[in-house]
Amino acid sequence: MIDHAALELINITKRFGSIVAVDSISLRVEQGEFFSLLGPSGCGKSTTLRMIAGFETPSSGQLYLDGQEGSELPPFRRSTNLVFQSYALFPHLSVRDNVAYGPKRARKSKRDIARLVEDALRTVKMMEYADRLPKALSGGQRQRVALARGIVNRPAVLLLDEPLGALDLKLRREMQIELKQIQREVGICFVYVTHDQEEALTLSDRIAVMNGGRIEQLGTPEEIYRHPRTRFCADFIGEANLIEVTVDQVDSGRPLQVVLPGGESMRVLSHSCDGFVEAGESATLVVRPQHLILQPDRSVHAEMAGLKVRMDNSIFQGSVVRSELSGVDGLRLSALSVDSAQVNPVGGHPQWATWSIHNCHLVANKERRTKP
Amino acid sequence: MVAVRGLNMTSPSSVGFWTLTRRRRGTSAVESVFLVIMAGLLFGPIVLLAAFSFNDSSIIGFPFRGFTLDWYREAMDESAAWESLRASLTIAIMVTPVCLFLGILSAFGLSRFRFRFRGAVSSFIFLSLVIPWLLIGVSGLIFFSAVEVRLSLWTVGAMHVVIAFPLVTALLSAQLVRLDPHIHEASLDLGATERETLRHVIVPLLLPTIGASAVFVFSWSFNNFIVSFFTAGFDNTFPIWVFSSLRQAGDLPIVNAIATLVSFVQIILIVGIWQLLRIRLERRGHDIRDVVAGA
């Protein structure tokens, strides 16, 4: 048997008049994978989703569903189902009939329909509400019904358009965990659209970070967090201190050393600028707040880099203390530390924000046009 | 709400009153007094007229001279009245489906598609809800004589369609706009064709509104006097017969008796249909006020 991807997009482009909403994106989503399209609003993620569902036709490019070309198929002929942000449950049908709607259109036997619906409702723990109307359900319950309605047809790909967007934070967290469990249980490939980076990190096997109609980076949550390819990815995924540096030494396009704003040099161990930067060029160093260590004096250590900073504000947040710092040239940094004892008082002496050269990452400032 | 225009004294106002009382949540004394005064002003004269149809006197006025059913007996022999009544019923029965058809199509067209001159078409349709019926009646008369169409019950029916179908358009568009557009997409996404979507989702969701529109159109057509008056020629609809009979003072109690009878039947029918709609809707968890008012 040929092992084909659940979904494959090849150079998919969508133009609305002169606006390019989706700019030649390619991606491959494997069977059973939880895949997220992550990006700010207007980045093209929803348009991509609607093209996969069949509500928009790509201007160019190919789309394969379960190995079959399907960019021209109408929505009702596709092996995809979509969970809408507004749920879009049929208000005149009971929970049971909402879920049965798909199997009924597929002309399944009464017995099969009943069994499928029951399975789906059990999976989302909504069996006891089967005879209720959507109107008589809470937001979270409607969400579950919408999910059951999507998985009951066993689509090749289940598309989810910010499905937790309308829920409050607590319920959202609960549903995230459950959604992941359900996905594992049913084994259907989920393509999940969200602008919430935390949600994408929590749920996904892999994430495509989208910006301006293009994919900036495609990888596992950990890859994207630890090795962001672009400044945008570094900033969008997780919290980051972005420090402008100058590339000092380069070996055939690979940065070896950079100069920090304070004048210190730092050896580069981790970067995404292969064959891409030149000496004297500016670049951005990404340091996560939890990796910044505040010290009263500069301890000389080859493995540590540092900047002279002044404490602007210190906020006790329970498990951590957040320090807002300012450095030279209006540079602003934040640091998270577990131990409040090491934090100096606000407005006190200048101190040092240091980090291990193993815990930072260099990204180029110029835009790159190569494939991720 | 659009339907306020053309409220006649018998049907829709009684419906309004009825829904008002159903919504009761404990009324203050002031509110109750206000309600009684309003109801008295609205319905007092009608009730009084109905009472006079049982009065043993050819003069409509106090004092009561005694109870009689003579006027009703005489009314039975008034063949012109029954003929006109039959004409009105026939027109209303024929006008209603035509209005529903045009109204449904135009509502779908206007709310689902964006096309050139959409605004113009929309204002053109709703114009007849704004132009006074007197003007519409007179223009109808001028139009039919210009194109040399003989005035008859057919011309009356045509004019009723003109004035009543925009009401269906208005009620249905309001409902269509309120419908989550994703519901339509969800149906397609779940494997239903456009036709199946229409049958299993859109029509069931619009059915109560279509039913309510039919009630309104029927009563508009049945009760319309002014437009019919100008376009009926030598034929009579019931309201025209009532108007022409009023000029013979001796017949007044007979007219009164027939009008009472017709109003009574109409109220029973419309309240009955309304209740039926409401019960069906409530069983599905909807409120009839949402369906009709579209607000």
Interface residues (C-beta under 8 A of the other chain):
Chain A: A53 G54 F55 P74 P75 F76 T80 N81 L82 F84 S86 A88 L89 F90 P91 H92 Y101 G102 R105 A106 L133 K135 A136 R149 N153
Chain B: D180 H182 I183 E185 A186 S187 L188 D189 L190 G191 A192 T193 E196 H200 V201 P204 L205 R284 G285 H286
